């Protein structure tokens, strides 16, 4: 399916602009020069084809609530990918949900735009790190390899979530008034969940994931501890927290 031409309705133009913003943010958010170049070239191509102006890219309200989409694909590792996304989203004041259909598994990230953008960029980076590390491991059979890699990914996601939550707690403690910051963040969580319910409908808890292999979990946690986890943002403050 091709992108809509520049003569498409305003709604289509907004979708293109949002895609350009995401690509530029990903280009800025990765330390991999090849990834950065690929994201930047794709953004430049969309800007040229759809005549996106600089003013249109700047015209964004970071406090606006939105529901962003991420395609998680198919297969044995989908739940592990979502587990990683959910941990990152929660640490940044967002709510991650998913639905499965003919297109595979589609995740939704609900939150304020400045937060959903951070979540998408960080998820892209950590998913790449997690997948590359898991791909290095093989076991005696294809089935055993798949089970181990899946467990590794769950362990990786667990550790990332733990590290980000620790960074979030440290960020709150470092604010001028931690006692008022916590209630404000809780109120924000309520607003985000209500918005998600309005936009997505009834949200239910998914069935538990299949059991994981213990040594795979341990290896995944260790790999995450050595990864570039980025840094947590709090509203009105510079990015702070724990990195690599």
Buried (B, 14 or more C-beta within 10 A) or exposed (E): EEBBEEEEEEEBBEBBBBBBBBBBBBBEBBEEEEBBEBBBEBBBEBBEEBEBEEEBBEEBEEEEBBBBEBEBEEEEBBBBBBBBBBBBBBBBBBBBBBEEEEEEBBBBBBBBBBBBBBBBBBBBBBBEBBBEBBEEBEBEEEEEBBBBBBBBBBBBBBBBBBBBBBBBBEBBEEBEEEEEBBEBBEEBBEBBEEBBEEEBEEBEEEEEEEEBBEEBBBBBBBBBBEBEBBBBBBBEBEEBBBEE
